[in-house]
Amino acid sequence: MPLPRTPLLTVDLVIELEDRPGRPVVLIERGHPPAGFALPGGFVEVGESVEEAARREAREETGLDVRLVALLGVYSDPARDPRGHTVSVVYVARARGEPVAGDDAAGVLVADAAAPPALAFDHGRILADYRARRDDPAARGG
């Protein structure tokens, strides 16, 4: 039986800088099309878990070693990526230090989650979901 044709699996991260007031988030400026700012992330490689992929992508694109603190959600709209159908597992992560662009990131930006620039893919929606969760006392457990 042939394998089914399925979407590609990706990870994305909302990285909070916990050592800065207001816990701003880290965005990358994409070095490859589609251009623009985005959450750090990328494709899951064969043989790695989504958690390993998230930590790897954060390290490669921002130079930060992150601690995954929550699963924000799974985003699967077939139109979310203009390059083709992808499904992304999105984590909230925390880190300390100064992010530095690496891998396929042309730059990094530390931004207030409430006032980001226009974002590529569906990352504006993801960041809005993150803000709603962050700002909801019930979602934080208190």
N, C-alpha and C positions, 0 to 999 in steps of 0.2 A: 504494500500500500504506500503510495507516495505521501511525503510529508505535506501537511496543509500549508498554504501560503498565508502568512500571518504578518501583522505589523511588526516593525522593529521596536525593541525595548530600549528605553532611555531612562536616565535619572536626571533630576534637577534639584537644586538646593536653594533654600532661603537661608543664607548664612547671616546670623546676627553677630555683630561684634560686641560681645558682652563686656569688654573693657572700655567701652565708650558710652557717654551719656545718651540715653534714649535708644540704645541698642540699634544703631543703623544697620542696614543690610549691604551686602557686597554684590555688585553687579559687574559683569564683564562687558567690554566692548568687543563684539565679535570680529575675528580676523578673517572669517570666510563668509560667503553668502549663506543665508540672508544677513545683510548688514544690520547694525544697530546694537543697542544694549540688550542684555539678557541675563537671566539667572545663570550661575555656573551649572554646568552639567554636560552630559554627553551619552554616548552609547554604552550599554552594558556589554562587556566582552564575554565570549564563551569561556566558561570555567570560573566565573566570578559571581558572587551574590550581588544583589542590587545595593546592599549596604556597602560592600567592598567597592563597587563602582562609584557610589556617591562620594566616599572618602577619597578615592583615587582622583576623580574628576576635580574635586575641590582643591586637592594638593597640586594637580597639574595646572589648573587654570588660575588659581589665586595664591599659591604658595602656602596656604593655611592648612593646618591639621585641625580638622573639625571633629566635634562630638555630635553625633546624631541624637536629637532630643525628642523628635516626634515625626510620625508619618503624617504629612499634611493631606495627601490624597493621591489618587491615580487619575491622570488626565488622558483621555482617549479619543477625543473628537478627531475623526479622520482628516479634518482640515486644519488641525493645530500646527502642522509643519508643512510649509509649501514644497518641501523636497519629497514628501511622501508620508504615508500613514505611520505614525509612531505612537507608542503608548509610553507615558512617562510616570514613573514612581517619584513623587516629590516629598522631600524631607525638609524639616526645619532643623537647622544645625547651629551650633554655637562655636565661636572661635575667639581667640585673642591675638593681637598683633597687627602688623601692617600687611595688607594684601599686596601682592606683586603679580602683575600679569605674566602668564606663562602659557606654554603649549599653543593652542590656537586662539588665545585671547590677545587682542591687540592692546588692550588697556583694562584697567579696573576703575570702578567708581564706587565710593562709599556714599550711600544715599539714605535719606529719611524714607522709610517704607511708605509713608503717607504722601510723599511728593517725588516719586521716581520720574525719570524721563520716559518717553514712549519706549515700549519694550517689544522685542521681536516675539514671534510665535504667539502662544496664548499666555505669556508670562505676566502680562498685565492682570489677567483674570486670576492667575495663581497668586500673585502678590495681594490682590484684593481679598481673596479667600484667607490668606495668611493674616492680613490686618483684621478681618472680621473675627477670626479665631483668637488672635492676640488680645483684641479689645473686649472680648466677651468673657466676663468673670466666670460664667458657668463652664466655658470651654477650658479655662485654666484650672478648674477644680476648686474654685472659691470665690 
